[in-house]
Amino acid sequence: MSRTTNLSRPIIEALYSEALILADDVRAVFALGVREPEMGEDATIRLALSTEGLKTTTRMMHVLAWLLNQRAFFSGELSEGQVLRNGTLPADREADPKALGALEPETCELIAETERLHQRIARLDEAWRSGFEMASPARAIHSRLKRRLADLG
């Protein structure tokens, strides 16, 4: 049983390529956090790199897992039911503004870029799960509020 969607293999492949490049950038930036601290180095920066690095890499792994599930669906390796049951994109944990204040602007921008990609994928996931049905503006606001409250809880 197939349903009509606005998701297509080219959209998923383009997002997958974008996510792979971004994941490689994340790896390159946060791999530096595993080195030994230099004499006199601020522990706040190392802690910010560690915590935000973990959140950022986890965010990217969730995005890549969602995209891989979609690719498997389009390839016929997973059924729609399997993707619906097991392929939900987990909620994101936003960066801590205090930690971002300790990091370099380029690192903060990379983190923000991963957050934006996660938000885009989350909107696609929600739309796909609802069959791309157009909701009333009031329902859309209600849905966003519900999602936001779930993220805070």
Buried (B, 14 or more C-beta within 10 A) or exposed (E): EEEEEEBEEEBBBEBBEBBEEBBEBBEEBBEEBEEEEEEEEEEEBBEBBBBBBEBBBBBBBBBBBBBBBBBBBBEEEBEBEEBEEEBBBBBBBBBEEEBBEBBEEEBBEBBBBBBEBBEEBBEBBBBBEEEBEEEEEEEEEEEEEEBEEEEEE
